[in-house]
Amino acid sequence: QVQLVESGGGMVQPGGSLMLSCIASGFTFSRFIMTWVRQAPGKGPEWVSGIVENGELKYYSESVKGRFTISRDNVKTMLYLFMNNLKPEYSALYYCARPRWQMSSTFGQRAPSVGIDYDYRGQGTQVTVSS
């Protein structure tokens, strides 16, 4: 069965960095667009970043652009999110997800909505940014 398992979260001071990882299994990882989504307490899910199947196209929400870098290793079936210069408002549960929308040619323009419409997601890893 499909499994997505995240790791790498934790507590970090403002301005610090974290690298999140997600290992995927149970499906042909290299054939799917993947996304990172976050959800803060009392708020709905927010799309953070997405990457197409071969990793050549990467997309970011405006709030994290320039601070986060998404990447993938299709041989290891791993998805990554490097988060730099973190801010307290980035504190949330971060999870990787497989979106239902799998059209690479149009994913970028639709990402904020389709990025949180997934058929599978991991349990998440908590990121807390606080001094």
Order of alpha helices (4+ residues) and beta strands (2+ residues): beta-beta-beta-beta-beta-beta-beta-beta-beta-alpha-beta-beta
